């Protein structure tokens, strides 16, 4: 089992069509200027499907699936757009310390 499926620190660029399965942490974005994560799937992470901390306010999370993760999304200091995502299984969304996301069209399922 891999510790991080994808770990980005002070990175830039968009991620699309990513599939991650069976990691401790699915995606870890930290102090990055990524414009978006789109059309991706993160499943069976032992902890977070996606952890976001200190990214640019233009970072958008659009049309993704986070399932069977301990936490679907963990947002810390986040101000971007979240739209058309499906999050299922345990805790779905955790926000902390000034997360100011704009949520639209969520599909949240608790199994």
VENHUNOR-V448740 format. One record per pair of residues at least 24 apart in sequence whose ideal C-beta (glycine too) atoms are under 10 Angstrom apart, sorted by the first residue. I is the first residue (numbers start at 0). GAP is how many residues later the second one is. Records with the same first field share a line. If there is no record, write none. Layout:
# VENHUNOR-V448740
I: GAP ; GAP
This chain:
# VENHUNOR-V448740
0: 43 ; 44 ; 45
1: 24
2: 25 ; 43 ; 44
3: 24 ; 41 ; 44 ; 47
4: 37 ; 38 ; 40 ; 44 ; 45
5: 31 ; 34 ; 36 ; 44
6: 44
7: 24 ; 25 ; 26 ; 29 ; 47
8: 44
9: 44
10: 44
11: 44
13: 24 ; 45 ; 46
14: 24 ; 25 ; 49
15: 24 ; 46 ; 47 ; 48
16: 24
17: 24 ; 46
18: 24 ; 46
19: 24 ; 25 ; 29 ; 30 ; 46 ; 49
20: 24 ; 47
21: 24 ; 46
22: 24 ; 25 ; 26 ; 46
23: 24 ; 46
24: 24 ; 25 ; 26 ; 44 ; 45 ; 46 ; 49
25: 24 ; 25 ; 40 ; 43 ; 45 ; 46 ; 47
26: 24 ; 25 ; 34 ; 37 ; 39 ; 46
27: 24 ; 25 ; 46
28: 24 ; 25 ; 26 ; 27 ; 30 ; 32 ; 49
29: 24 ; 25 ; 46
30: 24 ; 25 ; 46
31: 24 ; 27
32: 24 ; 25 ; 26
33: 24 ; 25 ; 26 ; 27 ; 46
34: 24 ; 25 ; 45
35: 24 ; 25 ; 26 ; 27 ; 28 ; 44 ; 45
36: 24 ; 25 ; 26 ; 27 ; 43 ; 48
37: 24 ; 25 ; 26 ; 45 ; 46 ; 47
38: 24 ; 25 ; 26 ; 45
39: 24 ; 25 ; 26 ; 45
40: 24 ; 25 ; 26 ; 45
41: 24 ; 25 ; 26 ; 27 ; 30 ; 31 ; 45
42: 24 ; 25 ; 26 ; 45 ; 46
43: 24 ; 25 ; 26 ; 45
44: 24 ; 25 ; 26 ; 27 ; 44
45: 24
46: 24 ; 27
47: 24 ; 25 ; 26 ; 43 ; 46
48: 24 ; 25 ; 38 ; 39 ; 40 ; 41 ; 43
49: 24 ; 25 ; 35 ; 37
50: 24 ; 25 ; 43
51: 24 ; 25 ; 26 ; 28 ; 30 ; 47 ; 49
52: 24 ; 25 ; 43 ; 44 ; 46
53: 24 ; 43
54: 24 ; 25
55: 24
56: 24 ; 43
58: 42
59: 41 ; 42
60: 24 ; 40 ; 42
61: 42 ; 43
62: 42
64: 42
65: 26 ; 27 ; 42
66: 42 ; 44
67: 43
71: 36 ; 37
72: 26 ; 28
73: 25
74: 24 ; 25 ; 26
81: 24
